[in-house]
Amino acid sequence: MDDTWRTSAVGLVLARPPRLLGTEPFFMEFIAGIEERLAAHGRSVLLHVVAHHDAEIAAYRRWARQRLVDAIVLVNPSVDDARPAVLRELRLPVVVAGEPTDDNPAVRRDDAGSMRAALAHLVALGHRRVARVSGPDALLHTRIRTAAMLTAAAESAVDAVVVEGDYSAESGARLTTGLLDGPEPPTAIIYDNDLMAVAGLHAVTELGHRVPRDVSLIAWDDSSLCRLASPALTTMSLDVHSFGESVGESVLRLVTGESVPQRWCATETVVARGTTGPPR
């Protein structure tokens, strides 16, 4: 990046339906963490919400042409991801929130360790048929969680199945219904986010089942949605605000020319509440 190219903004583009962003707590808390860290140094987040990666890349090109941002926070790294190469071409410095891409600095989550912890909690309760409603399979962290779950399930003699959702309440409800209406329904279901889990909980109730007597449920990301559900959802808890702060710290080091070490979030921990128990 040209030495004369200096702004006070850090760009973040979210390629997801705006309606989902309005109902999913994760990114609001994540952005708040980044913003809090940047604001202390006179910087802020320039947020843009788009429908898909092509529109995201177009936003990067526009920002680079207009010199609107000093750096980019890249979220949701995916398989065959074209974005890192484009950002390199545009000479926009990048911090990745998630699995590292190219040689870009990253703040990583221990998705494999967290998934093993979630399954271990269910195995300790006696579950041997466990399903997971995942996020989109193209995302690297989804694939890491899937691989970790299937490996851990095989080691524990657990019959595991993964169905692909899209983080929306609609997919959580629909896929939960499909799993429980099958010939061998799972005795426990893990969800890759809180919104799908809350919708899954409602679907279970509508089917006439009781939680956790008939089926146990685990949500991901311990938002207020999980704590306010009835019964309150057992979750894999991550301090999302702190995750955002770590990303913000890496961005600050990057734009000031300091070395940026790879950072790791703490492994999510199981917070047991009212939706997990022994199978019948």
C-alpha positions in Angstrom: 0.0 0.0 0.0 1.3 3.5 -0.9 2.7 5.4 2.1 0.3 8.3 1.3 -2.7 6.0 1.5 -3.9 6.5 5.1 -7.4 6.7 6.4 -9.0 6.0 9.8 -11.1 3.1 8.6 -10.8 -0.7 8.6 -13.1 -2.5 6.1 -15.3 -5.5 6.9 -17.7 -6.9 4.3 -20.2 -9.5 5.4 -21.6 -11.7 2.5 -24.9 -12.8 4.0 -28.6 -11.9 3.8 -29.2 -8.7 5.7 -32.3 -10.3 7.4 -29.9 -12.9 8.9 -27.5 -10.3 10.2 -30.4 -8.6 12.0 -31.3 -11.8 13.9 -27.9 -13.5 14.5 -26.1 -12.0 17.5 -22.6 -13.3 16.7 -21.5 -10.7 14.2 -22.9 -7.8 16.2 -20.9 -8.8 19.2 -17.8 -9.5 17.1 -17.9 -6.1 15.4 -18.4 -4.4 18.7 -15.2 -6.0 19.9 -13.2 -4.8 16.9 -14.7 -1.3 17.1 -13.9 -1.0 20.8 -10.3 -1.8 20.2 -10.0 0.4 17.1 -11.8 3.4 18.6 -9.2 3.7 21.4 -6.8 4.6 18.6 -9.0 6.9 16.6 -10.1 4.2 14.0 -13.4 2.6 13.2 -15.0 -0.2 11.2 -16.4 0.5 7.8 -19.1 -2.2 7.4 -20.8 -3.3 4.2 -23.3 -6.1 3.9 -23.7 -7.9 0.6 -25.5 -11.0 -0.8 -22.5 -13.0 -2.1 -18.7 -13.1 -2.6 -18.8 -11.5 -6.0 -20.4 -8.4 -4.5 -17.9 -8.5 -1.7 -15.0 -8.5 -4.1 -16.6 -5.6 -6.0 -16.7 -3.7 -2.7 -13.0 -4.3 -2.1 -12.2 -3.0 -5.6 -14.3 0.1 -5.0 -12.7 0.8 -1.6 -9.2 0.4 -3.0 -10.0 2.7 -5.9 -11.4 5.3 -3.6 -8.8 4.7 -0.9 -11.4 4.4 1.8 -9.8 1.8 4.1 -6.3 1.0 5.4 -6.9 -2.7 5.9 -9.5 -5.5 5.6 -10.9 -7.9 8.2 -11.7 -11.1 6.2 -14.3 -13.4 7.7 -15.5 -16.9 6.9 -12.6 -18.2 4.8 -13.9 -20.8 2.3 -12.8 -23.5 0.0 -11.3 -22.1 -3.3 -11.6 -18.7 -1.8 -10.9 -16.0 -4.4 -10.8 -13.1 -2.0 -7.2 -13.3 -0.7 -5.8 -13.1 -4.2 -7.9 -10.1 -5.0 -6.9 -8.3 -1.8 -3.2 -9.1 -2.6 -3.7 -7.6 -6.1 -5.3 -4.5 -4.6 -2.5 -4.2 -2.0 -4.9 -4.1 0.8 -3.5 -5.5 4.1 -5.6 -8.3 5.6 -6.3 -9.9 9.0 -8.2 -13.1 8.8 -10.8 -14.0 11.4 -10.6 -17.8 11.2 -8.4 -20.2 9.3 -5.4 -18.4 7.8 -5.3 -17.8 4.0 -2.0 -17.3 2.1 0.5 -15.6 4.4 -2.1 -13.3 6.0 -2.1 -12.9 9.8 -5.0 -14.6 11.4 -7.0 -14.9 14.7 -8.0 -18.5 14.8 -10.7 -20.5 16.7 -10.1 -24.0 17.9 -13.0 -25.5 16.0 -11.7 -29.1 16.1 -11.1 -29.0 19.9 -14.4 -27.3 20.5 -16.3 -30.0 18.5 -14.5 -32.8 20.3 -15.6 -31.1 23.6 -19.2 -30.9 22.5 -19.3 -34.6 21.5 -17.5 -35.7 24.6 -20.2 -34.0 26.7 -22.9 -35.9 24.9 -20.9 -39.2 25.1 -20.5 -38.8 28.8 -24.2 -38.5 29.1 -24.7 -41.8 27.2 -25.6 -40.6 23.7 -24.7 -42.9 20.8 -26.7 -41.4 18.0 -25.7 -37.7 17.5 -26.6 -35.4 14.6 -25.2 -32.0 13.7 -26.9 -29.2 11.8 -23.8 -27.5 10.3 -23.2 -24.2 8.6 -22.5 -24.1 4.9 -20.0 -26.8 3.9 -17.9 -24.4 1.7 -16.7 -22.7 4.9 -13.3 -23.9 6.2 -14.4 -23.9 9.8 -17.5 -26.0 8.9 -15.2 -28.7 7.3 -12.9 -28.6 10.3 -15.8 -29.2 12.7 -17.2 -31.9 10.5 -13.9 -33.8 10.3 -13.4 -33.5 14.1 -16.9 -34.7 14.8 -16.7 -37.7 12.6 -13.3 -38.7 13.8 -14.3 -38.4 17.5 -17.5 -40.2 16.8 -15.7 -43.1 15.3 -13.4 -43.3 18.3 -16.3 -43.4 20.7 -18.5 -45.8 18.7 -21.1 -43.0 18.1 -23.4 -43.1 15.1 -22.9 -39.5 13.7 -24.7 -37.7 10.9 -24.2 -34.2 9.6 -26.8 -32.2 7.6 -26.0 -28.8 6.1 -27.8 -25.7 7.1 -27.3 -22.0 6.3 -27.3 -20.5 9.8 -31.0 -19.3 9.4 -33.8 -20.2 11.7 -35.7 -21.7 8.8 -32.9 -24.2 8.1 -32.6 -25.1 11.8 -36.3 -25.9 12.1 -36.6 -27.7 8.8 -33.5 -29.9 9.3 -34.4 -30.7 12.9 -37.8 -31.9 11.8 -36.2 -34.1 9.1 -33.8 -35.6 11.6 -36.5 -36.5 14.1 -38.9 -37.8 11.5 -36.3 -40.3 10.2 -36.3 -44.0 11.0 -33.5 -43.8 13.5 -33.7 -40.3 15.0 -30.7 -39.0 16.9 -30.9 -38.7 20.7 -28.8 -35.5 20.5 -28.3 -32.7 18.0 -25.4 -30.1 17.8 -26.1 -26.8 16.0 -23.4 -24.6 14.4 -25.0 -21.4 15.7 -27.5 -20.2 18.2 -30.2 -19.1 15.8 -30.6 -22.6 14.2 -30.5 -24.1 17.7 -33.3 -21.9 19.0 -35.4 -22.7 15.9 -34.6 -26.4 16.4 -35.8 -26.3 20.0 -39.1 -24.9 18.8 -39.4 -27.5 16.1 -38.8 -30.3 18.7 -41.6 -28.9 20.9 -44.0 -28.6 17.9 -43.3 -32.3 17.1 -44.5 -33.2 20.6 -41.1 -34.2 21.9 -39.6 -33.0 25.2 -36.1 -31.6 25.7 -33.9 -33.1 27.1 -36.0 -36.2 27.9 -36.5 -37.2 24.2 -33.6 -35.3 22.5 -30.7 -33.2 23.8 -29.6 -30.0 22.1 -26.3 -28.1 22.0 -26.0 -24.6 20.5 -22.9 -22.8 19.3 -21.9 -19.3 20.5 -23.4 -18.5 23.9 -25.6 -15.5 23.0 -28.6 -14.1 24.9 -30.8 -16.2 22.6 -29.5 -19.3 24.2 -29.9 -18.1 27.8 -33.4 -16.8 27.2 -34.7 -19.9 25.5 -37.0 -22.2 27.5 -35.4 -24.4 28.6 -32.1 -22.5 28.4 -29.8 -24.0 25.8 -26.6 -25.9 26.6 -24.0 -24.2 24.5 -20.4 -24.1 23.3 -19.4 -20.8 24.8 -16.9 -18.4 23.2 -16.2 -14.8 24.3 -17.1 -13.3 20.9 -16.4 -9.8 22.0 -12.9 -10.8 23.0 -12.5 -12.5 19.7 -13.3 -9.2 18.0 -10.9 -7.3 20.3 -8.1 -9.7 19.3 -8.8 -9.1 15.6 -8.8 -5.4 16.3 -5.4 -5.6 18.0 -4.0 -7.5 15.1 -5.3 -4.9 12.6 -3.7 -2.1 14.6 -0.4 -3.8 14.6 -0.7 -4.5 10.9 -1.5 -0.9 9.8 1.3 0.5 12.0 3.9 -1.8 10.4 4.5 -4.0 13.5 4.8 -7.7 13.3 1.5 -9.5 13.7 1.7 -12.9 15.5 -0.9 -15.5 14.8 -3.4 -15.5 17.6 -5.7 -18.2 18.9 -9.0 -17.8 20.8 -9.5 -20.1 23.8 -11.3 -23.3 23.0 -15.0 -23.0 23.5 -16.2 -24.6 26.6 -19.5 -26.5 27.3 -22.0 -24.5 29.4 -24.5 -27.1 30.5 -28.0 -25.9 30.9 -31.5 -27.3 30.4 -31.2 -29.0 27.0 -28.8 -31.8 27.6 -29.3 -35.0 29.7 -29.0 -38.7 29.4 -30.9 -40.4 26.6 -34.0 -42.5 27.4 
